Amino acid sequence: MRTPLEITTALRAQWAVLRAGRGRIIALAAAALAVLLLGLLPALTNLSSCSEGTVEVQCPTDPIGPDGAPVSDQSFFAHVPLGERGVITARMTELTGTITYPPPNHDQIVSGVVPWAKAGLIVKDGTGQGSDYAALLMTGAHGVRLQHSYRHDTAGRPGGVSPDQPRWLRLTRDGDTVTGEESADGTAWTRVGTARLPGLPATVQVGLFATSPGDLTLREIGLGGHVGEVRFTQAVGVFDHVTIDGAPVTGWQRDTVGELGHTDWEKYHRPAGLVEENGVLSVTGSGDIGPIGSMGSTRPESTLLGLVVALIVVIVAGARFGVGAAGRVIAARAAALGGLVLAGGLAVAGLTLTAGTLLMQHKGLPVAPLGPLTGLRVAAGAGVLLAGAAALAVALGALCRRAWVAATAGIALVVVPYLLSVVPLLPEQVTSWLLRLSPAGGYAMLQTVVAYPQVTMHYAPHAGYLPLPGWAGLAVLGGYAVLAVLLAVRLRPPAGTDPTVVDFR
């Protein structure tokens, strides 16, 4: 075992060797500059601007939910005011709708509801998009649910709804607490769940709503890859026996929350709205209320486009630095270069994330807000990714003894699997396993996309969703780097201990 003094001395020695290589320092500085410039490029050009004809307009952006993150919030909402305590009850007898251009030919409009079409009762903090809410709802294929604050979903009794088998729904507000219950007969009630909405105002809006997310189908391209195509849908919820604290509700206010579709669709679909006839209320809407925005906002980690260039430079520099190293010098060089790259990568990634996001927001481009904790996590992930690749490249340089061979191997292990995954030409199963089994899994430390079961979305690597959680990506990349360094130390002993090895230091 080496003493701490010996380890420190070895690191200082290799740090001196690292600093003496001006070419390496210049290359690493150029890599940092590439990350910064490529990250700011969308904000400094008009490539991401929005226009109507020849006129530039403000880009559409997603509403911001109660936790400060982008959300979807489109529905038709028929509502009345409700105080700090109250109960709304309704019997739901139908959930129908239409799907535009369904598979396989995408050339017709048919009746039907998509699995996550929603209609039911909702308590909402106003009619503005992104306002907090709790909803007890019927879905197209997932039974009764209590959903609130965009991210929370509690399952109730499965099954559907029909005039022969109606569902009774009841929402109770008590201050900041909203409780959802459902019943088959309006007498025996079963609790679905309870939601707490901190800061709910004294007067909220309560009523009926309907919404329906797009019908997602996958179109095959390339060698088995897929891209998602979303088709317009709408849902119609039919209710009767609607009461608040036992009294029938009258004087409904009608609001469209968000944009529900192009007006031309109304030639072929029911217009969004509320129809009242003999105590029966039909509510028609489209869109979604959920935790992922629908406007395609730029994710914070997308500003780190230049990270691929930086990885290539770091791998080449690490491979050259590792050639000729032997024994524990390999570990010292991996630690010295990895430490430098970690610090530099963290700093430049943090600067790029912050500056790029602020510039795009200033220009009105659609970009998700960057929270301090998210920014720190993504910047740290970028630094660790670069450092792990650097350590791996040093070990490969020592093992291969030729810089170009080591650099090629490092790029093939770290960069190529990621590039194959972000272009949807290969089957998702192939690219997902590449990202699980190769050091490129370290990219998972950067992602901010979360998979929600209640959101209709194509969760694939090319859409920004990587198969590993961040900690697992760190473990995969770190495991490759540590094992490669240990193997290199084992197989490349210092000169004098193995007559077949020449010390190139």
N, C-alpha and C positions, 0 to 999 in steps of 0.2 A: 504493500500500500504506500502510496505517495503521501507525504505530509502536506498540509495546506500551504506551507512555504514553497515546497517544490512545485505544487500545482500553480501557484501564483507566478512563480518565476518562469515556468514554461509558457503560461499565457502571455506574460509580458514579452517574452522573447518572440513569440509568433505574432503578437500585435505589432512589434517593431518590424518584422518581416512584411507584414501586411501593409503597413504604412509606407514602407520603402518602395512598394510597387506602384509607381505613379499611374501606370496604365490601368490598374485595377481600380484605384480611387476615382480616376476620371470616368471609367465605365460605370461605376456605381452611381456617381453623381448624375451621369447622363440618364441612367435608368430612373432615378428619382424625378428628374425633370420631365421625362416622358410620362410618368404617372400623373404629374401635376397638369401638364399641358393637355393631355388627352382627356383628363377629367373635366377640364374647364371648357373644352372645345364646344360641347352642345350649347353652353350658355353664351359663348363669345361669337357664335355664328348664328345664322338664321335657319340652320338645318332643321331645328325643332320648332320653328314658329308655326302659327296657325293662321289661316287666311280664308276669306270668303271671296272667291274670284281673285281679283288683284289687290284686295284690301286686307291688310293684316289685322287680325282680331285677337282678343284675349283667348288663350287656350282654355278649353273646358277643364275643370279640375274636380276631383272628388270632394264630397263634403267631409268634414272632420268630425269624428265621433267624440263622445265624452272623454275618452282617454287621450285625445290629441292625434289619433291615427286616422288615415283615410278609410272611409266606409262606403257602402252602397246604401242609398236611401231613396227609393222610388216606389210609390204606391198611390192608389186612390184612397182617400181618407174622408169618411163621413163622420162628423164628430159634434159633440156638445161639451160645454165646460163641466168640470167636476171639481169639487172641493177636496179638502184634506182627507175626508172619509166618504166612501160610497161604494156601491156595488152595481155593476152592469151585468145583465144576464141576457142570453139570446139562445134560441134554438136554431141550429144550422141543418138545412135539409139537402143541400146540393153543393158540390164543387165541380164545376165544369170549366171548359175553356177551349182555346184553339191553339194549334201549333202550325207555324208557317214553314212550308218547304221541308217536311220531315224526310228522313231517309226511307228508301234507298235512292230515290231519284231527285229529291229536293225540288219538286216541281208542282206542288199542290198545297192547299190549306185543308187541314183536317181537324175534326173535333178531338179534344183530349187535353189532359193536363200533364205537365212535366212533374217529375217526382218531388221537386221542392217548390211547386206552386203553393201559395199561402193565402188563406183568407180566415178572418176571425175577429176577435176583440183586441183592442189595443188601448193602453194608457200611454200618452205621449206628452213630453215636455214641449208643447207648442207644435206648430206645423212646419217649422224650418227643417231643412235637411241636416242630419247629424244630431238632432235633439234626442235626448235619452228617452227610452221607452221600455215597456214590458208588454208582450203580446201573447195571448192564448189563441192558438191557431190550428186549423186543419191543413194538412199538406196533401199533395197529390198521391204520395206513396209511402209516407213515413208516419202516418197516424197523427195524433194530437201532440203538440209540442208547446212548451212554454219557452219563449225566447226573449232575451232582454239585453240591452246595452250592446247590441250588434254581435258580440262574441260568445254569448252564453246561450246554450241550447239544452233543454231538459226534455227527455222523451216521456210521453204519456202512453195511453192505451193505443195499440196499433189498430189498423183497420181503416176503412173508408167511411163515407157518409152518403146517405141516399134518403129519398122521401120515406122509404120503408124502414130505414134504420138511421134516424136523425141523431145528432149529437148536441147535447146541451152544453154551453160554455158559460163560465162565470169568472169574472175578474173582480177582486176586492182590493180597494186601496185603503191603507191605514197609514197615513203619513208618508214615509219614504218606502214603505213595504207594500208590495203588490203580490197577491196570491192568486194563482190560477187553479180552477177546478173544472172537471168535466163530468157529465152524467149521461146515461142512456135514456132516462125517463124524466129528468128534471126534479127528482125527489131524492134519490140516493146519490150523493156527490163523492167523487174521488179527487183528492188533491194531486195535481200534476207537479207543482213546484211553487217556490216562493222566490221573488226577486227583490233585492234592496237597491233602490235608486237614490244614492246620496244627493242631497241638494234639490230634490224635486220641489217645485214651487207650490204655493198654497193652492193655486188653481191650475189644473192640467186640462188637456183635451182627451176625451174618451169616446170611443165609438167603434165603427166597423171599418175594415180595410181589406184590400185585395191587391196582390202583386204576384208576378210570375217571372222567374228568371229565364234567360234564353235557353233554347234547346241546343245542347252541345252535341255535335257529331264530329268525328275525326276523319280527315281526308288523308289518304296515304300518299307520300311523296318519296322520292329518292329510293333508297334500298330497303325500305320498310319503316321509315319514319312517318310521323303523323303531325298534322297541324289541325288545330281546333277551328271549327266553324260554328258560330252561334246564330241561331235563328230566332226571330221575334215570336213570342208567345204571350198569351194573356189568360187570366183566370177570372171566373165569375163565382162568387160566393152568394148563396141564397139563404136568407135568415127570416125568422118570424119570432113572435113573442119577445121582442126586444124591450127590456125594461131597465130602468135605473132606480134602485131601491124600491122596486115593486110597481113603479108607475111607467106606462108606455112613453117612449121617447118621441118627441115631436120637435120640429124646428131644426132639422139637421143642417149643419154647415158643411159645405162641400169643398174639398181642396185636393188638388193634384200635388203630391209631394215629389219634386224632381220632374225630369222629362220622362214621359212614358212611351215615347216612340214618335215616329214621323207621322204627320197628319194624313199622308196618302194611305196608311194602313187602315184608317177608319172607313175606307171604301169597302174593305173586305172583312173587317172585324167590328165587334161592338165598340162604340165609343166608351172610353173610360168614364165612370160616373156611378151615380146612385139612382136606381129606379124604384119608386114606391108604388105598390098597387095592393089595395085591400089588406094592409098590414104586413105584406110580404116585401122585403127589401132585397134587391139584387145589386151587389157591388162588383164592379168590373175594374180591373187594374192590371198593370204589368210592371216589370222591373224586378227589384229585389231589395230586401232589407237585410243586410249582412255585413260581415267583417272585412270584406275585400272590395276595394273600389272598382268601379266599372269603366273609368275613363282612361285606363292605361297610364296612370301616373308613373313617372320614373322612380324606380326603387333607389334608395341611397347607395347601395353597393354598385349600382350601374355606373356611377361616376368613376369607378376604379377600372375603367377599360384598359388603361395603360399598364395594369398589373401583369398582363401576359408578356408585354415587352420587357418589363423589369425582371420577371422570372427568367426569361431567356438569358438576359445579361448576367444575372446573378449565378445561374447555373454554369455558364461559360467561365465566368471569373472563378467560381468555386472549383471547377474541374482543373483549371490551370494552376490554382493555388495548391491543390492536393497532389499533383504530379510530383514525384520525388520524395514525398513525405513518407516516413516509416515509423512504426511503433507508436508510442504515445504522442509523438509529434502530430500524428493525424488528428487525434482527438483535440489537441490544443489548437490546431489550425481551424478545425471545424467550429470550435467554441469561439475563437477570435472573430472569424468571418461571420458566423451566425449572430454573435452579439452586436457587431456593427450593423449588419443588415436589419436585425430586429429593431434597434433604436431608430435607424433611418427610415425603415418602412413604416413604423408606427407614426413617426412625425409627419412624413409626407402624405400618408394615407389620411391622417386626421385633418391635415390642411386641405387636401383635395376634397374630402367629403364635405367639410364645412363650407369652403369657398364655392365649390361647385353647386351645392344645394342652395346657398344664399343667392348666387348669381341667377340661377334658373328661376327661383321664386321671384326675384326682382324683375325679371323679364316676363313674368306671368306664364312661364312654362309649367306643364303639369308635372310636379315632383312631390313625392311624399315628404312630409316634414321629418326632419332628422332630430330625434330626441337625444339628449346628452348621453344616456346610457347606451342607446343603440349605436350612436356614433363611436363611442369609446370601444364597444365590443367589436364593431366591424373594423375599425382602425387597428386594434390589437390583433384581430384575426389576420389582417393583411400582413402585419409585421411578422407574426409567427409563421405564416405561410412562406414568406420570403426567407426567413431564417432557417426553417426546416429544409427548404430546397437547397439553400447554400451548404448546410451541413452534409446533406446527402451527396451533393456534387463534389465536395472535398473528398469524401470517402470513395466515390467512384473514380475520381482522379488518381487516388493512391492505388486503387485496385487495378484499374485499366492501364496505368502508366503512360497513357497517351491522352492528351487533353481533348482532342477532337472526338475520340471514341467515348470518353466519359461524358462530354457535353451532349453528344447525340443521345446517349443512354438516359441522361438526366431529363432532357427535353421530352424524350419518348415516354418517360414515366410520369412526369409532372404536368407538362403542357399539352401534349397531344390528346390524352383522354378528355381533358376539359374542353378543348376545341371541338372534338368530335361530338361532345354532348350538347354544346350550345347551338349547333346547326342541326335542324331536325331531319337528317337524312338517313340515320340508322335507327333501328327499332329501339324504343325506350328501354326495353329490357336489357339490351346490350349496353347502352350508354349508362344506365343506372348501375349495372354491375361493374363497369369500368370505374365509375366514381366510388364504388364501395371498396374495390380491391386494389386500386392504384394509389400512389401518393397524391394524385389529383383530388382525392377525397378531402384534402385539407381545405379546398375551396368552400366546403360546407361551413367553415367558421365565419364566412362573410355574408351568408344569405339572411334575408329578413322575411322571406315568404313563409307563411305558416299554412299548413293544410288543414282546412276546416271541413268536416264531413257534411255540413249543411250548406256548402257553397258549391255550385256547379262550375267546375274549372278543370282544365287539363293540367294536372300536376305532373309536369315532366321537366327534365333538366333544361331543355331549351326555353321553357317558360319561366325559368328562374327558381324552380323548386328542385333542390338536390336531395338525394335519397338518404343522406346521413344527417343526424343532428350535429351541431357544431362540435360538441365534446368528442363525438365519435370520429369526426374528420381530423381533429387534433390528434387523437390516438393513432389513427392510421398513418398520417404523415410522420408523426413523431416516432412511431414504431419502425417505419422504414429507415428514417435517419439514424436512429440509435443502433439498429441492427447492422446497417451498412458501416457505421464507424467502428463498431466492435469487430465486425468481420475483417475490416481493413487493418485494424490494429493487430488482429490475430494472424492474418496471412502476410503482413508486411512488417516483420520484426526489424529492429534497427540493424545497421551494418555491424558485422562482427559477431552476431548471434546466429546468422544464417549465411553460409558462404555463397548461396545462390542469389542473394539480394545485395544490390549496390546502393549505398547511401548517397542520394543526389543532393543532399542539403549543402 
